[in-house]
Amino acid sequence: MKKSKLSSNATKYLLQYSKLSVVFIMLKSSDAVCEVVYTNVEPDVELTDGSSSFYVDLNNDLAADFHFYVRYASYGGYYTSGGIYYIPEHHNYKLRVFTDGIDLTGNSLAGSLFAYGTTFSVGYKALPYALEINLLINSSLNFIGWHSQTMAYSTESFGFTYYGGNWYPEKLDHYLGVRFKDTDENTYYGWIRCDVKDEGHTLVIKDYAYESEPDNPIVAGDTVHYIGINSIENTIEATVYSFGRDIYILTETFQNTEVIICNLNGQEIIRNILQSKNELINMSNYPAGIYLVTLLNCGKRYDKKIFIE
């Protein structure tokens, strides 16, 4: 299934962000190459009104995968039907995301369906999840392929306020779990990091990433390949842990073993050769957070995620 190609205007809009920082992180083993493709949206895109929209092209092929926009409507006045009635002013905000050019087996978002209405007339809304960091995105999540889905909404009418969506009223640094197909029908998993603020009136798009190996899961927020969720296994006997601001590496296989440490932005910050079977690496010069420690030795490897306080 082919993705929908962008219109000329949308293509121009997307190309305005051609300076997006795209990071390719490759981790090699003796029998596999895996990669996470990460794009940092610089500056962050902020959508606040009905004319605002933004296209996300996860694999950078100039074909839209997902399309975001904020919809706002306000109206009120009189009408006549056997009398004169006043319609109170009506305000309606919706943060919506479109799974461009797809059906149920193509591009989709991890989410749930919300039923509304009466027994005789029931409607449904597709509501994408607001995922926490480090949540695994794979086929075990419920993916919905509806073309139009609502992250957050609020409606004020007749003195009542109706609101909802998994992103309402505010979610900061949460993730959309996404699934999309390329032109060869391969399926990929990824994430898009967003903020929803102002009780659903403002959407901020910060960055996104996808796992380049078809059908491979990805962890929300991850920009480096997560070894623990695929077929690559640790083949170096080692123990790696953190305490305070230090990383401890214990391994009998230390000779000619290289240690690489990357942050969650996919940046390699340390690369050294181990000098002993008991190694300590101080991280005082780096911010708190999650890091990936990789050991490499003659085609063998070990990977471990650790947290620095």
Steps between C-alpha positions, in 0.01 A plus 500: 500500500640838399490794735322810379736741332501852636340780303737766366405738783546233764833401346620859518386516861683179582816616326504806722612253764775351284746607768350252742774310675485140378716259699584153374616266776649170388583215735670208335533137597658213315174410329274808500484874449225695677420867492274759655438808287443805719384848392521801729251773408691828536339723603208315655182533294212664690144479367239724660217574255292356219741609229798324657614164372818294483598192302721228646701294253667241720723337239578819305362391162289817446179303552291597802456233766305710750340845487423713808269795533305701759137571418305780663141606433283765667148598407169619644185698414125472447286263303123470446297182526149588621659767710828682560774320685849602593788264442770569763849559373660168419876434529660185371871409513646181357860384474492250219745274322441341160647168393555615145403281206447171682247244613481264799805303384716806429595802707344500845526636854502315830177596670146419605144553377259710706126444455260792539133570431188308593382141475337583166783708357853414601810666362869433560813707535850365438721624785878451470684401819736740680781254566756534778871490421655151474169329418546227240330572166422179313213290371371438854362856508155570356555686171218687327515586132226762487592788274405769754580460870464740793774556755297748710173688469286747695155630409309777681132521413172579680688558824665158495857400425581169341861391485714195460780326318799323648704822466248731673547736683880495495772247420864605484770285338270209421506283191273390220563136411493474120506225240548567130573324173741576219437451129616137526233422762757471782368600844700720738446621858587845628413782738423873483567711811246776568371746756132585536440819700235763578223245557539356153542831315872463418698215348882492492689246286858447618661199333433154362673173418437159348667159502641436152474121528149399384275364778760585767358663815630830632497656846325836541768767514779273383744623235736204515425140418348320796678166498273340757199485269634323195695194400847639576627353826780607730800281423753652743480388861486826693329686781423869450325716757491856630521650846468873549706667227713195415470211256657170604609241242605153614620249240770237462499578126660843531802469274435679168144576611365837395239683710264748334250714691216684323232731635132486404558753221714240331821692566814303574654665806767249605709245308787326678689170519455316830819487705395246763226253587366750758442833330345817642382786277405825670204686344517822706543708183177369347135566592282251683306263281503170314809388310584200284826322582639275223799266522657373175764230461579308179143487371351438845305760691321589821234772539349643815285801577587675823373805685728774631360703789 
